[in-house]
Amino acid sequence: MKVFIDIFTGDELCSDAYPMKVVDDVYYEVEGKNIVETNDIDESLIGGNKAPEGSEAAAEEEGTVSTAAVTGINVVLTHKLCETPFDKASFKDWLKTYSKQLKDYLQENAPDRVQPFQTGMTKLAKEILSKFGEYRFYLGENMNIDGMVVLQFYREDGSTPVFIYFKDGLREEKYVR
């Protein structure tokens, strides 16, 4: 499995465990799912004693210790993304700063990526700003605004969350167990 790390903050932002595709050689679209995550524990795994068979307690007992359930998008929950508010003006400011930072990084580390990045980012920025109200914004676990802001919108079906990650702002790492 590959994990994708923010090149500026070191935050793990996503992995290839989700359906993803490269768009215009500039960004990844990663498809998530709305899920309910529980932390139920089977008592028998930790030495819990079952009530005697046939007793009233046994009828009520399910063999699990229930904890609170968390509802959310799998990508957000797994990678501990933190939603952050943006108005259009502050997002434009962030995008301008981040684009310059990423361009400078590319000039030093991957000069052949500068032109495709600039062309694609200009196109993507226009698209995002034209539909700004449809997006939600996330930071990595450390909530460092100097890193990538992950964008999320819903497909036309209204129930499939899709995330946008700037390709050149990520570093791939192979995750080996």
C-alpha positions as CSV (number, residue, x, y, z in Angstrom):
1,M,0.0,0.0,0.0
2,K,1.2,3.6,-0.7
3,V,0.5,6.5,1.6
4,F,0.7,10.0,0.5
5,I,2.5,12.5,2.7
6,D,2.3,16.3,2.6
7,I,5.8,17.5,1.5
8,F,5.7,20.6,3.7
9,T,4.2,19.3,6.9
10,G,4.9,15.6,6.9
11,D,1.2,14.8,7.6
12,E,-0.2,11.6,6.1
13,L,-3.1,12.8,4.0
14,C,-4.4,9.7,2.1
15,S,-3.5,6.3,0.7
16,D,-4.1,4.2,-2.4
17,A,-6.6,2.1,-0.4
18,Y,-9.3,4.3,-1.9
19,P,-10.4,4.7,-5.5
20,M,-8.2,7.4,-7.0
21,K,-7.3,8.9,-10.3
22,V,-4.9,11.6,-11.6
23,V,-6.7,14.5,-13.3
24,D,-4.9,16.8,-15.8
25,D,-1.6,15.5,-14.4
26,V,-2.1,18.1,-11.5
27,Y,-4.3,16.6,-8.9
28,Y,-5.7,13.4,-7.5
29,E,-9.4,12.7,-7.1
30,V,-9.9,10.3,-4.2
31,E,-13.3,8.8,-3.7
32,G,-14.4,8.3,-0.1
33,K,-17.5,6.7,1.6
34,N,-19.7,7.8,4.4
35,I,-19.2,5.3,7.2
36,V,-20.1,4.5,10.8
37,E,-17.0,3.5,12.8
38,T,-17.5,1.6,16.1
39,N,-15.0,0.5,18.6
40,D,-17.0,-2.4,19.9
41,I,-15.0,-4.9,21.8
42,D,-15.8,-8.6,22.1
43,E,-15.6,-9.3,25.9
44,S,-14.5,-12.9,25.3
45,L,-11.3,-11.5,23.8
46,I,-10.4,-9.8,27.0
47,G,-11.5,-12.5,29.5
48,G,-15.1,-11.3,30.0
49,N,-17.4,-13.8,31.6
50,K,-20.6,-14.7,30.0
51,A,-23.8,-14.9,32.1
52,P,-25.1,-18.5,32.7
53,E,-27.0,-19.9,29.8
54,G,-30.8,-19.5,30.1
55,S,-30.5,-16.6,32.6
56,E,-32.2,-13.3,32.1
57,A,-28.7,-11.6,31.9
58,A,-27.7,-14.0,29.1
59,A,-30.7,-13.0,27.1
60,E,-29.7,-9.3,27.3
61,E,-26.0,-9.9,26.8
62,E,-24.6,-9.6,23.3
63,G,-21.0,-10.3,24.2
64,T,-19.7,-6.9,23.2
65,V,-18.8,-3.8,25.1
66,S,-20.3,-0.9,23.1
67,T,-18.5,2.3,22.8
68,A,-19.5,5.5,21.0
69,A,-19.9,5.2,17.2
70,V,-18.4,7.9,15.0
71,T,-20.0,8.8,11.7
72,G,-18.0,10.4,9.0
73,I,-16.1,10.0,5.7
74,N,-13.6,7.1,5.7
75,V,-10.7,9.2,4.3
76,V,-11.2,11.9,7.0
77,L,-11.4,9.4,9.8
78,T,-8.5,7.2,8.7
79,H,-6.1,10.0,8.1
80,K,-7.3,12.3,10.9
81,L,-8.0,15.2,8.6
82,C,-9.4,18.3,10.4
83,E,-12.1,20.4,8.8
84,T,-11.2,24.0,8.6
85,P,-13.3,27.0,7.6
86,F,-12.5,29.2,4.6
87,D,-14.3,32.2,3.0
88,K,-13.5,32.8,-0.6
89,A,-11.0,35.7,0.0
90,S,-9.0,33.7,2.6
91,F,-8.9,30.6,0.4
92,K,-7.6,32.8,-2.5
93,D,-4.9,34.1,-0.3
94,W,-4.0,30.6,0.9
95,L,-4.0,29.2,-2.7
96,K,-1.7,32.0,-3.9
97,T,0.8,31.5,-1.1
98,Y,0.7,27.7,-1.4
99,S,1.0,27.8,-5.2
100,K,4.1,30.0,-4.9
101,Q,5.6,27.7,-2.2
102,L,5.0,24.6,-4.3
103,K,6.3,26.3,-7.5
104,D,9.5,27.2,-5.6
105,Y,9.8,23.6,-4.4
106,L,9.3,22.3,-7.9
107,Q,11.9,24.6,-9.4
108,E,14.5,23.1,-7.0
109,N,13.4,19.5,-7.0
110,A,11.5,18.8,-10.3
111,P,11.9,21.6,-12.8
112,D,10.1,19.6,-15.5
113,R,6.9,19.8,-13.3
114,V,6.8,23.6,-13.0
115,Q,5.0,24.3,-16.3
116,P,2.4,21.5,-16.0
117,F,1.7,22.5,-12.4
118,Q,1.2,26.2,-13.2
119,T,-1.1,25.5,-16.2
120,G,-3.1,22.9,-14.4
121,M,-3.4,24.9,-11.1
122,T,-4.7,27.9,-12.9
123,K,-7.4,25.8,-14.6
124,L,-8.3,24.1,-11.3
125,A,-8.3,27.3,-9.3
126,K,-10.9,28.8,-11.7
127,E,-13.1,25.7,-11.4
128,I,-12.9,25.7,-7.6
129,L,-13.6,29.4,-7.2
130,S,-16.6,29.2,-9.6
131,K,-18.2,26.5,-7.3
132,F,-16.7,27.6,-4.0
133,G,-19.8,27.0,-2.0
134,E,-19.8,23.3,-2.8
135,Y,-16.4,22.6,-1.2
136,R,-15.3,21.7,2.3
137,F,-11.7,22.1,3.4
138,Y,-9.4,19.9,5.5
139,L,-5.9,20.2,7.0
140,G,-3.7,17.3,8.0
141,E,-3.6,16.0,11.5
142,N,-1.2,18.7,12.8
143,M,-3.5,21.4,11.4
144,N,-0.6,23.3,9.8
145,I,-2.0,25.9,7.4
146,D,1.4,26.1,5.7
147,G,0.7,22.6,4.2
148,M,-1.8,21.4,1.8
149,V,-5.5,22.1,2.2
150,V,-7.5,19.1,1.0
151,L,-10.7,20.0,-0.8
152,Q,-13.8,17.9,-0.7
153,F,-17.1,18.0,-2.7
154,Y,-19.9,15.6,-3.4
155,R,-20.5,14.0,-6.8
156,E,-23.8,14.7,-8.6
157,D,-25.4,11.8,-6.8
158,G,-25.1,13.9,-3.6
159,S,-23.7,11.0,-1.5
160,T,-20.3,10.2,-2.9
161,P,-17.5,12.4,-1.3
162,V,-14.6,13.2,-3.5
163,F,-11.3,14.7,-2.3
164,I,-8.8,16.8,-4.3
165,Y,-5.1,16.5,-3.5
166,F,-2.5,18.5,-5.4
167,K,-0.2,15.9,-6.9
168,D,3.0,17.8,-6.6
169,G,2.4,18.6,-3.0
170,L,2.5,14.9,-2.0
171,R,5.3,12.4,-1.5
172,E,4.5,8.7,-1.9
173,E,5.8,6.2,0.6
174,K,5.4,2.5,0.5
175,Y,3.8,1.2,3.7
176,V,5.1,-2.2,4.6
177,R,3.8,-4.2,7.6
